[in-house]
């Protein structure tokens, strides 16, 4: 008899983004899982709902900074200075201050964490005892971990969730199934990935919310990303300007932009399962 599919654990209460301060960590130990797209989607949906975020990037590859612009603060520990512990952790000090400011003004902090930086930021979270301060300030934390349909990506997600949940025990853990390369439900059960999804992932997701990121049709996002256009900028531009930016005919540019609209609407609905977003914001 086949085992029943594990059910995602739903959160009883959504997080009130508009009314309450919040810090969101987006991370996976593996690269190529859609981390930057997740962060950008979150930031742009917040902007569409009238909520600006204080964005940080703990990554040597500045994709998010390129798309969001100077609003992203880069935090880069000196990895070669292992003999000087403060050189590894002191660059995170602006993040601590941002959480304090969020507590004061009801703001939102977004932290995009690079694959090779997770252990360092987890160490800093523990050493600075951030969870105690977040509790005292009334700031909610969310750990958002995307994974694509690959064994290494899911293994990375499992380890990332365990690492950051240990460092931030009061955080709301969220697993995001990125369907860029198809959904997890199409994986053969007797494959390496199928066994991982069946035997290890359910236990790792105990107490987690589980969301789905749909693929953007026609790989349309690649053209916008290459042109340095974030979602809300592409939506605000005229069809002619979009076409010129992505070097497509106006008709094709309009169709490609419609794919982004459908994607954002789908992600708005997904994020509403965890975050409290105003209706119609996307």
C-alpha positions in Angstrom: 0.0 0.0 0.0 1.4 3.4 -1.0 1.9 5.9 1.8 -0.5 8.9 1.8 1.0 12.2 0.6 2.0 14.4 3.6 -0.2 17.4 4.1 1.3 20.9 4.3 0.9 22.4 7.8 -1.2 25.5 7.6 -0.6 28.5 9.9 -3.5 29.4 12.0 -2.9 33.1 11.9 -1.4 35.1 9.0 1.3 37.6 9.8 0.0 41.2 9.7 2.6 42.8 7.5 0.9 46.2 7.3 0.3 46.5 11.1 3.3 44.6 12.5 7.1 44.8 12.0 8.7 41.9 10.2 12.0 40.5 9.1 12.1 37.9 6.3 15.2 35.8 5.5 15.3 34.2 2.0 17.9 31.4 1.8 19.0 28.0 0.5 22.4 26.4 0.8 22.3 25.6 -2.9 22.4 28.2 -5.7 20.0 28.3 -8.6 16.9 27.7 -6.5 15.1 31.0 -7.4 16.2 32.8 -4.3 16.7 36.2 -6.0 13.4 35.9 -7.8 11.7 35.0 -4.5 13.2 38.1 -2.8 12.3 40.4 -5.8 8.8 39.0 -5.9 8.3 39.6 -2.2 9.7 43.1 -2.4 7.6 44.1 -5.4 4.4 42.6 -4.0 5.0 44.6 -0.8 5.5 47.7 -2.9 2.3 47.1 -4.8 0.5 46.8 -1.5 2.0 50.1 -0.3 4.7 48.5 2.0 8.3 49.4 1.3 11.0 47.0 2.5 14.6 47.6 3.8 16.5 45.1 1.7 19.8 43.5 2.5 21.9 41.2 0.4 24.4 38.8 2.1 25.9 37.5 -1.2 28.9 38.1 -3.4 26.7 38.0 -6.5 24.6 41.2 -6.6 21.6 40.1 -8.6 19.1 41.5 -6.2 21.0 44.7 -5.9 21.1 45.1 -9.7 17.3 44.7 -9.9 16.3 46.7 -6.9 19.0 49.3 -7.2 20.7 51.2 -4.4 18.0 50.4 -1.9 19.7 47.1 -1.3 22.4 47.2 1.4 25.2 44.7 0.8 26.6 42.9 3.8 29.8 41.1 3.0 31.8 39.4 5.8 35.5 38.9 5.2 35.6 35.2 4.6 39.4 35.1 4.6 39.6 36.5 8.1 38.6 33.4 10.0 41.3 34.2 12.7 39.4 37.5 13.4 35.8 36.6 14.4 34.6 40.2 14.4 35.6 40.5 10.7 33.1 37.7 10.0 30.2 39.0 12.1 30.5 42.8 12.4 29.3 43.5 8.8 25.8 42.3 10.0 25.5 45.2 12.4 23.3 47.3 10.0 20.8 44.4 9.9 20.4 44.6 13.7 19.8 48.3 13.5 17.3 47.8 10.7 15.3 45.4 12.9 15.3 48.0 15.6 14.0 50.6 13.2 11.4 48.2 11.9 10.2 47.7 15.4 9.8 51.5 15.9 8.0 52.2 12.6 6.3 48.9 11.8 8.5 48.3 8.8 9.6 45.2 6.9 13.2 44.0 6.5 14.2 41.6 3.7 17.4 39.6 3.9 18.6 37.7 0.8 21.2 35.3 2.0 23.8 33.7 -0.4 24.4 30.0 -0.4 27.8 30.2 1.2 26.8 32.7 3.8 24.1 30.8 5.7 26.4 29.3 8.4 27.9 32.8 9.0 24.6 34.5 9.4 23.3 31.7 11.6 26.3 32.1 13.8 25.7 35.9 14.0 22.0 35.3 14.8 22.9 33.0 17.7 25.8 35.2 19.0 23.8 38.4 19.0 20.7 36.5 20.4 18.5 38.2 17.9 15.5 36.1 18.7 15.4 37.5 22.2 15.5 41.0 20.9 12.9 40.4 18.2 10.6 39.0 20.8 11.2 42.1 23.0 10.6 44.4 20.1 7.5 42.6 18.8 9.2 41.8 15.5 8.1 38.6 13.7 10.7 36.6 11.7 10.1 34.4 8.7 12.5 32.0 7.1 11.6 31.5 3.4 13.4 28.7 1.7 12.8 28.1 -2.1 13.8 24.9 -3.8 13.5 23.7 -7.4 12.9 20.1 -8.6 16.5 18.9 -8.0 17.9 16.6 -5.3 20.7 19.1 -4.3 18.2 21.9 -4.0 15.8 20.0 -1.8 18.7 18.7 0.4 19.9 22.3 0.7 16.5 23.5 1.7 16.2 20.8 4.4 19.6 21.8 5.8 18.9 25.5 5.5 15.6 25.2 7.4 17.2 23.2 10.2 20.1 25.7 10.5 18.0 28.9 10.5 15.2 27.4 12.6 17.9 26.5 15.3 19.3 30.1 15.1 15.9 31.7 15.1 13.6 29.3 17.0 10.7 31.8 17.0 10.7 32.3 13.2 7.9 31.1 10.9 9.4 28.6 8.6 8.1 28.6 5.0 9.1 26.1 2.2 8.6 27.4 -1.3 8.3 24.8 -4.1 9.7 26.6 -7.2 8.0 25.0 -10.2 10.4 26.5 -12.7 11.5 23.0 -13.8 8.1 21.4 -13.2 6.3 20.4 -10.0 7.4 18.0 -7.3 4.3 15.8 -8.0 5.8 14.7 -11.3 8.9 13.2 -9.7 9.2 9.4 -10.0 8.8 7.9 -6.6 11.7 5.4 -7.0 14.2 8.1 -8.1 16.7 9.6 -5.7 14.7 12.8 -5.6 11.5 10.9 -5.2 12.9 9.0 -2.1 14.1 12.3 -0.7 10.7 13.9 -1.1 9.0 10.9 0.5 11.4 9.9 3.3 13.1 13.1 4.4 11.2 16.2 3.3 7.9 15.6 5.3 9.8 15.5 8.6 11.9 18.6 7.7 8.7 20.5 6.9 7.0 19.7 10.2 5.5 23.0 11.5 6.3 24.7 8.2 4.0 26.5 5.8 4.4 25.2 2.2 3.8 27.5 -0.8 4.2 27.1 -4.5 5.9 29.4 -7.0 4.6 28.8 -10.5 6.8 29.0 -13.5 6.7 32.2 -15.5 5.3 31.3 -18.9 7.6 31.2 -21.9 10.7 31.9 -19.8 9.6 35.6 -20.2 11.3 36.7 -17.0 14.8 36.1 -18.5 14.4 39.0 -20.9 13.2 41.4 -18.2 16.0 40.3 -15.8 18.6 40.7 -18.5 17.4 44.3 -19.1 17.5 45.0 -15.3 13.8 45.5 -15.0 12.1 44.5 -11.8 8.5 43.4 -11.9 6.8 46.6 -10.9 9.0 48.7 -13.2 8.0 46.5 -16.2 4.4 46.8 -15.3 4.6 50.6 -15.0 6.2 51.2 -18.4 4.4 51.7 -21.6 4.4 48.8 -24.1 6.7 50.6 -26.4 9.2 51.3 -23.7 9.0 47.7 -22.5 9.6 46.5 -26.1 12.6 48.8 -26.5 14.1 47.6 -23.2 13.8 43.9 -23.9 14.4 44.3 -27.6 11.2 42.7 -28.7 8.3 43.7 -30.9 5.6 45.6 -29.1 3.0 42.9 -29.5 5.4 40.2 -28.2 6.4 42.5 -25.3 2.8 42.9 -24.3 2.3 39.2 -24.2 5.5 38.6 -22.3 4.5 41.3 -19.8 1.1 39.6 -19.4 3.0 36.5 -18.2 4.5 38.5 -15.4 1.1 39.8 -14.4 -0.3 36.3 -14.1 2.8 35.2 -12.1 2.5 38.1 -9.7 -1.2 37.4 -9.2 -0.5 33.8 -8.4 2.3 34.7 -6.0 0.1 37.3 -4.3 -2.4 34.5 -3.6 0.4 32.2 -2.3 1.9 34.8 0.0 -1.5 35.6 1.3 -1.5 32.1 2.9 1.3 33.4 5.2 1.3 37.1 5.1 -1.6 39.5 5.5 -1.8 41.4 2.2 -4.5 43.8 1.2 -6.9 42.4 -1.4 -6.3 43.4 -5.0 -2.7 44.5 -4.3 -1.4 42.5 -7.3 
